[in-house]
Amino acid sequence: MSSYDITKNNLLKKPYNYSFSKFEGRKFLNAYFQNRKRTLNILSKKDLKVLTLNKKNNCKTLRELNKILKIKGKFKKFDVLLKRFEVSKKIYDEYSDLYVKKNKNFTRVENYLKFGLILCKYYSLNKKKNYLNALLKLNDLLISPGFFVKSSKYKDFQKLIINEIRFIKKLYEKI
């Protein structure tokens, strides 16, 4: 893979198995940066809106993610949701208190955007790579054809991509 092919398929329907990716060095990183810059270029030409809670997009998970985002410190239970996402690459509309899915809807883009904002916040706070790793996978999902039309309407998506690039560049400089 000399180009960044991960986002070419609908990752909602067919999640990418990152564990079988081989390391391709600088070529891969350059292709990754081109993919993200291309996405930002598309977003810069759109009239993006701010994600707000309303009757149309209001679900239990989105309300909880919104609360977590407002907490000053870290919400420990969030790591359970992070692990659920790492396994399934999905965020459902409703979970039990232990983040066991309670319904089958996982297509609400707003859940993924709020989840991503929390990942950015937590990575900024403590630099744990599991948050950055999940952010990379989340953005791949949001860029893929299954979500791009929905996610590209929001400033929050642009913010996720900008933060991800900033985080990766800082790591890249250390190499």
Helices and strands as residue ranges (DSSP letters): G 5-8, G 18-20, H 25-44, H 60-70, H 78-88, H 109-126, H 129-143, H 148-151, H 155-173
